[in-house]
Amino acid sequence: MNIPPQLQKSTLELPKVYRKEGILVIETEPIENLDINALINELREERIREQMAW
């Protein structure tokens, strides 16, 4: 698959997105003040709420 040159570098406005071993990877510049553990917990809780609604 040929990737256009503008998508081979990641920027904050245009992150590089691709799949690696079945996992979606988004490369971007460092995001300041990002608490990855808090983000994971929030996403986990959201998914639990969605599954309980079924």
C-alpha positions as CSV (number, residue, x, y, z in Angstrom):
1,M,0.0,0.0,0.0
2,N,1.4,3.4,-1.0
3,I,1.0,6.1,1.7
4,P,1.0,9.7,0.4
5,P,4.1,11.6,1.7
6,Q,1.9,14.0,3.7
7,L,0.5,11.1,5.7
8,Q,3.9,9.6,6.5
9,K,4.8,12.3,9.0
10,S,2.5,12.9,11.9
11,T,1.5,16.4,13.2
12,L,-1.0,17.5,15.8
13,E,-3.4,18.6,13.1
14,L,-2.9,15.4,10.9
15,P,-1.8,12.4,13.0
16,K,-0.4,9.3,11.2
17,V,-3.0,6.5,11.4
18,Y,-2.3,2.9,10.6
19,R,-2.9,-0.7,11.7
20,K,-0.2,-2.8,13.3
21,E,-0.9,-6.4,14.0
22,G,-4.6,-5.7,14.1
23,I,-4.3,-2.7,16.4
24,L,-5.2,0.8,15.3
25,V,-2.2,3.1,15.9
26,I,-2.4,6.9,15.9
27,E,0.9,8.7,16.0
28,T,0.9,12.3,17.0
29,E,3.0,14.9,18.6
30,P,3.1,14.6,22.5
31,I,-0.1,15.8,24.1
32,E,0.6,17.9,27.2
33,N,-1.3,17.2,30.4
34,L,-2.6,13.9,29.2
35,D,-3.2,11.4,32.0
36,I,-3.3,8.1,30.1
37,N,-4.5,6.2,33.1
38,A,-7.4,8.5,33.6
39,L,-8.3,8.3,29.9
40,I,-8.2,4.5,30.0
41,N,-10.3,4.4,33.1
42,E,-12.9,6.8,31.6
43,L,-13.1,4.7,28.4
44,R,-13.4,1.5,30.4
45,E,-16.3,2.9,32.5
46,E,-18.0,4.2,29.3
47,R,-17.8,0.7,27.7
48,I,-19.1,-0.9,30.9
49,R,-22.1,1.5,30.9
50,E,-22.8,0.8,27.2
51,Q,-22.7,-3.0,27.8
52,M,-25.0,-2.7,30.8
53,A,-27.5,-0.8,28.7
54,W,-28.0,-3.8,26.4
